[in-house]
Amino acid sequence: MTHSSHTQDRAAFLDTLPPEARTAFTRLGTRCRYVAGDVLIHEGDHAQELLVLHEGLVKVTARLDRDRVWLMDIRVAGDLVGEVAAMGCGPRSATVTACGDVIATVVPRDELEPFLRLGGGK
């Protein structure tokens, strides 16, 4: 996993979609609110959903061993988290925790797959 904090040369995921696909994508899933310390994704879970962050930021961590945790990434509004597991590529590889108030849309795999098969809502 690479560092994903936004820089001036990197656009938010939703901003990369054509208008029609963006509109269709924003109709997917359920919008949820989280507070500081809430875990959005648990490392090792087999859930197959992705989250689109709309507000706030989260930290992405993974266990190195029983006592050590590695900070892998910080994700911000506009980013996706959980996309690898949402595509059925195995259990969650990291834990995602809210670092303050976060608003995100949870998109289950059964809603994501038809969207992708139809070419992003075309």
N, C-alpha and C positions, 0 to 999 in steps of 0.2 A: 504494500500500500504506500502511496506517495503522499507527500504533504499537499493539502488541498486548500489552504487558506487563499482567499481571492487576492489576486494581484491585478494590476492594471491591464495585463494582457490576457486575462482569463475571465470568461463570461460564466455567469450562473447557468446551471443546466437548463432551466426553463427558458432562458434568453436565447439558447442555441436552437430551440425548436421553431419551425415556421409557425405563423399565427394560427393556422387551422389545427395543427398538431398540438400546439400549446393549449388551445381551448379544449380540445378533446382530452388531453392528459389531465388538466385541472379538474375534470369531472370525475376522475377515478378516485377511489379510496374514501377514507374518512378523516376529517381534520380533527386533531387532538392537541391538547395543551399539556405541557409538562412543566415542572418546577425544578429548581436546582437540586441535583442529587437523584432525580428520577432516572431509572435505567430504561432506555428505549429499546435496546437490543442486548441480550445476554449472550456472551461467548459460549459456544457449544450448543445453543438451541437449534432446533431444526425448523423453526418458523421460516416460511417462504414469502416474505413481504419486504418491500422496500419503503423507505420513508423519504419524503421530500421536505426539507427544512424551509420554512417560510419566514420565521423570525427566531432570533437567538443563535446560540452556538452550543456545540456538543464536543466532548472529547471522546476519542476512539482509543481504547486501551486493550492490551492483550496480556495474559499471564505468561511470564517467563518461567516461573516455577511457583511453588507454594507460597513464597513470601514476596516475590517481586512482580511488579506490573510495569509494562512498557507503554509509554504514551506514544501511540503510533501517528495520531493525526488530530487536527482540530478542524471541524466542519462548521460552516456558517450558512446563513440564509441563502437559499438557491442551490445548495448542494444536495446530493443524494447520499443515503447511507443504507446499507443492507442489500445492495443491488446484486452482489455475487450469490448470496443465498437465495434471493428472490428468483434467480434463474435456475435454481435446483442444483447448484454446484457444491452441495455439502452443507454441513452445519455452520453456524455463525463462527467466524474466525476472530471476532473481537467483541468487546462490550462497548456500547455507546451510551454515554451519560450526559444528561443536561447540565450545563454550566450556568444556569440562570433560567429565566422564563423562555420556553421554546414552544413554538407552534409548528406542527408538522402534519403532513398528510400521510397516513398509512395506506399503502397500496398493496393489497393481496395479490399473490401470483395469478390467481384465477381471473383477476381483472386486468393485470398487466399483459399477460400472454395474448389475449385477443387484440389489445391495442397494438402490440408489436406486430402481430400477424397481418393486421390491416394497414401496416405501413404508417403507424402513428396517427390514426384517426382519419385517414384520407377516405 
